[in-house]
């Protein structure tokens, strides 16, 4: 499926099922098309390549008191219409 405007997609991060970050792609500091254009000037993208874009507001260090990930935490990062990336902290 094609996505007409990626900037309208919601991105959400959950830690152990608790939503920690929830925003839209349009709120990232660097827009996706510009990132792809800039990176592709120096490398060729291959299937399954990942671009680390940074993160929306809500990082744990900014909490009061700060909240850090710990061993056993289950992290989910979801972008609507694309899917969910799940990882467990070792």
N, CA, C and O atoms as a GROMACS GRO file, in nm:
protein
  360
    1UNK      N    1   0.083  -0.119   0.000
    1UNK     CA    2   0.000   0.000   0.000
    1UNK      C    3   0.087   0.125   0.000
    1UNK      O    4   0.198   0.126   0.055
    2UNK      N    5   0.036   0.228  -0.062
    2UNK     CA    6   0.108   0.355  -0.062
    2UNK      C    7   0.050   0.448   0.044
    2UNK      O    8  -0.068   0.440   0.079
    3UNK      N    9   0.134   0.534   0.094
    3UNK     CA   10   0.093   0.633   0.193
    3UNK      C   11   0.108   0.769   0.127
    3UNK      O   12   0.218   0.807   0.086
    4UNK      N   13  -0.002   0.842   0.116
    4UNK     CA   14  -0.001   0.970   0.046
    4UNK      C   15   0.085   1.075   0.115
    4UNK      O   16   0.163   1.144   0.050
    5UNK      N   17   0.071   1.087   0.246
    5UNK     CA   18   0.142   1.192   0.319
    5UNK      C   19   0.192   1.136   0.451
    5UNK      O   20   0.116   1.126   0.548
    6UNK      N   21   0.320   1.099   0.456
    6UNK     CA   22   0.375   1.039   0.579
    6UNK      C   23   0.370   1.134   0.697
    6UNK      O   24   0.369   1.089   0.812
    7UNK      N   25   0.366   1.264   0.672
    7UNK     CA   26   0.366   1.360   0.784
    7UNK      C   27   0.240   1.351   0.868
    7UNK      O   28   0.237   1.399   0.981
    8UNK      N   29   0.134   1.290   0.813
    8UNK     CA   30   0.008   1.278   0.886
    8UNK      C   31   0.000   1.152   0.971
    8UNK      O   32  -0.098   1.130   1.042
    9UNK      N   33   0.104   1.068   0.964
    9UNK     CA   34   0.102   0.943   1.039
    9UNK      C   35   0.141   0.966   1.185
    9UNK      O   36   0.228   1.047   1.216
   10UNK      N   37   0.073   0.893   1.272
   10UNK     CA   38   0.100   0.901   1.416
   10UNK      C   39   0.212   0.804   1.450
   10UNK      O   40   0.215   0.691   1.400
   11UNK      N   41   0.305   0.848   1.536
   11UNK     CA   42   0.412   0.762   1.587
   11UNK      C   43   0.398   0.757   1.739
   11UNK      O   44   0.380   0.860   1.805
   12UNK      N   45   0.407   0.637   1.792
   12UNK     CA   46   0.385   0.620   1.935
   12UNK      C   47   0.487   0.522   1.991
   12UNK      O   48   0.519   0.421   1.928
   13UNK      N   49   0.537   0.552   2.111
   13UNK     CA   50   0.629   0.462   2.181
   13UNK      C   51   0.564   0.420   2.312
   13UNK      O   52   0.513   0.503   2.388
   14UNK      N   53   0.568   0.289   2.336
   14UNK     CA   54   0.513   0.234   2.461
   14UNK      C   55   0.623   0.156   2.533
   14UNK      O   56   0.702   0.085   2.470
   15UNK      N   57   0.626   0.168   2.664
   15UNK     CA   58   0.718   0.091   2.748
   15UNK      C   59   0.631   0.009   2.843
   15UNK      O   60   0.556   0.063   2.924
   16UNK      N   61   0.642  -0.123   2.830
   16UNK     CA   62   0.561  -0.215   2.911
   16UNK      C   63   0.412  -0.181   2.902
   16UNK      O   64   0.339  -0.188   3.000
   17UNK      N   65   0.368  -0.144   2.781
   17UNK     CA   66   0.228  -0.114   2.755
   17UNK      C   67   0.185   0.028   2.787
   17UNK      O   68   0.074   0.068   2.751
   18UNK      N   69   0.270   0.106   2.853
   18UNK     CA   70   0.238   0.245   2.888
   18UNK      C   71   0.288   0.339   2.779
   18UNK      O   72   0.405   0.336   2.743
   19UNK      N   73   0.198   0.422   2.727
   19UNK     CA   74   0.238   0.518   2.624
   19UNK      C   75   0.329   0.623   2.684
   19UNK      O   76   0.293   0.691   2.780
   20UNK      N   77   0.448   0.636   2.625
   20UNK     CA   78   0.546   0.735   2.672
   20UNK      C   79   0.560   0.850   2.574
   20UNK      O   80   0.590   0.963   2.613
   21UNK      N   81   0.538   0.822   2.446
   21UNK     CA   82   0.548   0.924   2.343
   21UNK      C   83   0.434   0.904   2.244
   21UNK      O   84   0.401   0.791   2.209
   22UNK      N   85   0.374   1.013   2.200
   22UNK     CA   86   0.268   1.006   2.101
   22UNK      C   87   0.266   1.138   2.026
   22UNK      O   88   0.243   1.244   2.084
   23UNK      N   89   0.291   1.132   1.896
   23UNK     CA   90   0.299   1.253   1.816
   23UNK      C   91   0.276   1.216   1.670
   23UNK      O   92   0.236   1.104   1.638
   24UNK      N   93   0.301   1.311   1.583
   24UNK     CA   94   0.287   1.288   1.439
   24UNK      C   95   0.421   1.312   1.372
   24UNK      O   96   0.502   1.391   1.418
   25UNK      N   97   0.442   1.242   1.262
   25UNK     CA   98   0.566   1.253   1.186
   25UNK      C   99   0.597   1.399   1.153
   25UNK      O  100   0.713   1.439   1.151
   26UNK      N  101   0.495   1.478   1.128
   26UNK     CA  102   0.515   1.619   1.091
   26UNK      C  103   0.584   1.699   1.202
   26UNK      O  104   0.638   1.806   1.176
   27UNK      N  105   0.583   1.647   1.325
   27UNK     CA  106   0.643   1.718   1.437
   27UNK      C  107   0.790   1.683   1.461
   27UNK      O  108   0.852   1.739   1.551
   28UNK      N  109   0.846   1.592   1.382
   28UNK     CA  110   0.988   1.560   1.395
   28UNK      C  111   1.070   1.680   1.349
   28UNK      O  112   1.024   1.757   1.264
   29UNK      N  113   1.190   1.696   1.401
   29UNK     CA  114   1.273   1.811   1.366
   29UNK      C  115   1.312   1.809   1.219
   29UNK      O  116   1.308   1.913   1.152
   30UNK      N  117   1.348   1.691   1.167
   30UNK     CA  118   1.386   1.679   1.026
   30UNK      C  119   1.278   1.601   0.952
   30UNK      O  120   1.238   1.494   0.997
   31UNK      N  121   1.232   1.655   0.839
   31UNK     CA  122   1.126   1.587   0.766
   31UNK      C  123   1.182   1.467   0.689
   31UNK      O  124   1.297   1.468   0.644
   32UNK      N  125   1.100   1.365   0.676
   32UNK     CA  126   1.141   1.238   0.617
   32UNK      C  127   1.192   1.253   0.473
   32UNK      O  128   1.299   1.201   0.442
   33UNK      N  129   1.119   1.321   0.384
   33UNK     CA  130   1.170   1.333   0.246
   33UNK      C  131   1.309   1.398   0.240
   33UNK      O  132   1.393   1.356   0.160
   34UNK      N  133   1.334   1.498   0.323
   34UNK     CA  134   1.465   1.563   0.326
   34UNK      C  135   1.573   1.468   0.378
   34UNK      O  136   1.684   1.464   0.324
   35UNK      N  137   1.541   1.390   0.481
   35UNK     CA  138   1.636   1.292   0.532
   35UNK      C  139   1.673   1.190   0.425
   35UNK      O  140   1.791   1.160   0.405
   36UNK      N  141   1.572   1.137   0.355
   36UNK     CA  142   1.598   1.038   0.250
   36UNK      C  143   1.683   1.099   0.140
   36UNK      O  144   1.778   1.036   0.093
   37UNK      N  145   1.650   1.219   0.099
   37UNK     CA  146   1.726   1.286  -0.007
   37UNK      C  147   1.871   1.307   0.034
   37UNK      O  148   1.963   1.279  -0.044
   38UNK      N  149   1.892   1.357   0.154
   38UNK     CA  150   2.028   1.384   0.202
   38UNK      C  151   2.110   1.256   0.214
   38UNK      O  152   2.224   1.250   0.169
   39UNK      N  153   2.052   1.154   0.275
   39UNK     CA  154   2.124   1.028   0.294
   39UNK      C  155   2.155   0.962   0.161
   39UNK      O  156   2.263   0.907   0.142
   40UNK      N  157   2.060   0.966   0.068
   40UNK     CA  158   2.078   0.896  -0.060
   40UNK      C  159   2.186   0.960  -0.148
   40UNK      O  160   2.226   0.902  -0.249
   41UNK      N  161   2.232   1.078  -0.111
   41UNK     CA  162   2.341   1.140  -0.186
   41UNK      C  163   2.475   1.072  -0.157
   41UNK      O  164   2.569   1.084  -0.235
   42UNK      N  165   2.483   1.002  -0.044
   42UNK     CA  166   2.610   0.939  -0.007
   42UNK      C  167   2.603   0.787   0.004
   42UNK      O  168   2.707   0.722   0.021
   43UNK      N  169   2.484   0.730  -0.005
   43UNK     CA  170   2.472   0.584   0.002
   43UNK      C  171   2.351   0.536  -0.075
   43UNK      O  172   2.260   0.613  -0.104
   44UNK      N  173   2.350   0.410  -0.108
   44UNK     CA  174   2.237   0.348  -0.176
   44UNK      C  175   2.156   0.270  -0.073
   44UNK      O  176   2.211   0.189   0.002
   45UNK      N  177   2.027   0.295  -0.068
   45UNK     CA  178   1.941   0.223   0.024
   45UNK      C  179   1.919   0.080  -0.025
   45UNK      O  180   1.905   0.056  -0.145
   46UNK      N  181   1.917  -0.012   0.069
   46UNK     CA  182   1.890  -0.153   0.042
   46UNK      C  183   1.762  -0.192   0.116
   46UNK      O  184   1.722  -0.126   0.211
   47UNK      N  185   1.700  -0.300   0.072
   47UNK     CA  186   1.582  -0.352   0.138
   47UNK      C  187   1.609  -0.370   0.287
   47UNK      O  188   1.712  -0.424   0.326
   48UNK      N  189   1.515  -0.326   0.368
   48UNK     CA  190   1.520  -0.339   0.515
   48UNK      C  191   1.612  -0.238   0.583
   48UNK      O  192   1.632  -0.248   0.704
   49UNK      N  193   1.670  -0.143   0.510
   49UNK     CA  194   1.746  -0.037   0.574
   49UNK      C  195   1.655   0.044   0.666
   49UNK      O  196   1.535   0.059   0.639
   50UNK      N  197   1.711   0.095   0.772
   50UNK     CA  198   1.636   0.175   0.870
   50UNK      C  199   1.702   0.310   0.883
   50UNK      O  200   1.825   0.320   0.890
   51UNK      N  201   1.620   0.416   0.887
   51UNK     CA  202   1.670   0.551   0.911
   51UNK      C  203   1.629   0.591   1.053
   51UNK      O  204   1.510   0.591   1.085
   52UNK      N  205   1.725   0.624   1.136
   52UNK     CA  206   1.695   0.670   1.271
   52UNK      C  207   1.666   0.820   1.264
   52UNK      O  208   1.755   0.899   1.233
   53UNK      N  209   1.543   0.857   1.292
   53UNK     CA  210   1.498   0.995   1.273
   53UNK      C  211   1.507   1.080   1.399
   53UNK      O  212   1.488   1.201   1.393
   54UNK      N  213   1.535   1.019   1.510
   54UNK     CA  214   1.523   1.092   1.635
   54UNK      C  215   1.391   1.054   1.699
   54UNK      O  216   1.336   0.948   1.668
   55UNK      N  217   1.341   1.136   1.785
   55UNK     CA  218   1.226   1.096   1.865
   55UNK      C  219   1.135   1.215   1.896
   55UNK      O  220   1.182   1.328   1.904
   56UNK      N  221   1.005   1.191   1.912
   56UNK     CA  222   0.918   1.300   1.955
   56UNK      C  223   0.938   1.330   2.104
   56UNK      O  224   1.014   1.261   2.172
   57UNK      N  225   0.870   1.430   2.152
   57UNK     CA  226   0.879   1.467   2.293
   57UNK      C  227   0.837   1.350   2.382
   57UNK      O  228   0.754   1.268   2.342
   58UNK      N  229   0.894   1.344   2.501
   58UNK     CA  230   0.853   1.244   2.598
   58UNK      C  231   0.962   1.147   2.638
   58UNK      O  232   0.933   1.042   2.696
   59UNK      N  233   1.088   1.181   2.610
   59UNK     CA  234   1.197   1.091   2.651
   59UNK      C  235   1.206   1.085   2.803
   59UNK      O  236   1.176   1.183   2.872
   60UNK      N  237   1.248   0.970   2.854
   60UNK     CA  238   1.250   0.947   2.998
   60UNK      C  239   1.336   1.041   3.078
   60UNK      O  240   1.302   1.075   3.191
   61UNK      N  241   1.448   1.085   3.020
   61UNK     CA  242   1.538   1.174   3.094
   61UNK      C  243   1.472   1.309   3.122
   61UNK      O  244   1.511   1.380   3.215
   62UNK      N  245   1.372   1.345   3.041
   62UNK     CA  246   1.302   1.472   3.060
   62UNK      C  247   1.191   1.465   3.164
   62UNK      O  248   1.132   1.567   3.198
   63UNK      N  249   1.163   1.345   3.215
   63UNK     CA  250   1.060   1.329   3.318
   63UNK      C  251   1.114   1.376   3.452
   63UNK      O  252   1.235   1.387   3.472
   64UNK      N  253   1.023   1.404   3.544
   64UNK     CA  254   1.064   1.447   3.677
   64UNK      C  255   0.999   1.356   3.780
   64UNK      O  256   0.880   1.372   3.807
   65UNK      N  257   1.070   1.263   3.839
   65UNK     CA  258   1.213   1.232   3.820
   65UNK      C  259   1.235   1.160   3.687
   65UNK      O  260   1.141   1.107   3.628
   66UNK      N  261   1.360   1.158   3.640
   66UNK     CA  262   1.391   1.089   3.514
   66UNK      C  263   1.353   0.940   3.521
   66UNK      O  264   1.364   0.877   3.626
   67UNK      N  265   1.307   0.887   3.408
   67UNK     CA  266   1.269   0.746   3.398
   67UNK      C  267   1.358   0.681   3.293
   67UNK      O  268   1.363   0.726   3.179
   68UNK      N  269   1.428   0.577   3.332
   68UNK     CA  270   1.521   0.510   3.240
   68UNK      C  271   1.471   0.370   3.208
   68UNK      O  272   1.401   0.308   3.288
   69UNK      N  273   1.509   0.320   3.091
   69UNK     CA  274   1.477   0.182   3.056
   69UNK      C  275   1.562   0.090   3.141
   69UNK      O  276   1.675   0.122   3.177
   70UNK      N  277   1.505  -0.028   3.173
   70UNK     CA  278   1.579  -0.125   3.253
   70UNK      C  279   1.564  -0.264   3.193
   70UNK      O  280   1.476  -0.288   3.110
   71UNK      N  281   1.650  -0.353   3.235
   71UNK     CA  282   1.648  -0.490   3.186
   71UNK      C  283   1.508  -0.550   3.201
   71UNK      O  284   1.446  -0.541   3.307
   72UNK      N  285   1.460  -0.610   3.093
   72UNK     CA  286   1.328  -0.673   3.094
   72UNK      C  287   1.217  -0.585   3.039
   72UNK      O  288   1.110  -0.636   3.007
   73UNK      N  289   1.241  -0.454   3.028
   73UNK     CA  290   1.139  -0.364   2.972
   73UNK      C  291   1.107  -0.405   2.828
   73UNK      O  292   1.196  -0.443   2.752
   74UNK      N  293   0.980  -0.396   2.793
   74UNK     CA  294   0.935  -0.426   2.658
   74UNK      C  295   0.897  -0.296   2.589
   74UNK      O  296   0.810  -0.222   2.636
   75UNK      N  297   0.964  -0.268   2.478
   75UNK     CA  298   0.946  -0.143   2.405
   75UNK      C  299   0.870  -0.171   2.275
   75UNK      O  300   0.901  -0.266   2.204
   76UNK      N  301   0.771  -0.088   2.246
   76UNK     CA  302   0.700  -0.094   2.118
   76UNK      C  303   0.703   0.045   2.056
   76UNK      O  304   0.670   0.144   2.122
   77UNK      N  305   0.742   0.052   1.930
   77UNK     CA  306   0.735   0.176   1.855
   77UNK      C  307   0.642   0.149   1.737
   77UNK      O  308   0.669   0.062   1.655
   78UNK      N  309   0.533   0.223   1.730
   78UNK     CA  310   0.433   0.201   1.626
   78UNK      C  311   0.415   0.325   1.540
   78UNK      O  312   0.404   0.436   1.590
   79UNK      N  313   0.413   0.304   1.411
   79UNK     CA  314   0.373   0.408   1.316
   79UNK      C  315   0.250   0.354   1.246
   79UNK      O  316   0.254   0.250   1.181
   80UNK      N  317   0.139   0.426   1.260
   80UNK     CA  318   0.014   0.377   1.203
   80UNK      C  319   0.031   0.349   1.053
   80UNK      O  320   0.107   0.418   0.985
   81UNK      N  321  -0.039   0.250   1.005
   81UNK     CA  322  -0.038   0.206   0.865
   81UNK      C  323   0.094   0.140   0.823
   81UNK      O  324   0.105   0.090   0.712
   82UNK      N  325   0.195   0.140   0.912
   82UNK     CA  326   0.323   0.077   0.879
   82UNK      C  327   0.344  -0.047   0.965
   82UNK      O  328   0.371  -0.155   0.912
   83UNK      N  329   0.332  -0.033   1.096
   83UNK     CA  330   0.347  -0.149   1.183
   83UNK      C  331   0.410  -0.115   1.316
   83UNK      O  332   0.428   0.002   1.352
   84UNK      N  333   0.445  -0.221   1.390
   84UNK     CA  334   0.500  -0.208   1.525
   84UNK      C  335   0.635  -0.278   1.531
   84UNK      O  336   0.650  -0.392   1.486
   85UNK      N  337   0.734  -0.208   1.586
   85UNK     CA  338   0.865  -0.265   1.614
   85UNK      C  339   0.869  -0.296   1.763
   85UNK      O  340   0.849  -0.206   1.846
   86UNK      N  341   0.895  -0.422   1.798
   86UNK     CA  342   0.897  -0.463   1.938
   86UNK      C  343   1.037  -0.510   1.976
   86UNK      O  344   1.101  -0.585   1.902
   87UNK      N  345   1.084  -0.464   2.092
   87UNK     CA  346   1.213  -0.506   2.144
   87UNK      C  347   1.203  -0.522   2.295
   87UNK      O  348   1.124  -0.454   2.361
   88UNK      N  349   1.286  -0.612   2.348
   88UNK     CA  350   1.295  -0.630   2.492
   88UNK      C  351   1.436  -0.591   2.533
   88UNK      O  352   1.534  -0.634   2.472
   89UNK      N  353   1.447  -0.510   2.638
   89UNK     CA  354   1.577  -0.466   2.688
   89UNK      C  355   1.644  -0.584   2.759
   89UNK      O  356   1.586  -0.647   2.847
   90UNK      N  357   1.767  -0.613   2.719
   90UNK     CA  358   1.840  -0.727   2.778
   90UNK      C  359   1.894  -0.693   2.915
   90UNK      O  360   1.957  -0.776   2.979
   0.00000   0.00000   0.00000
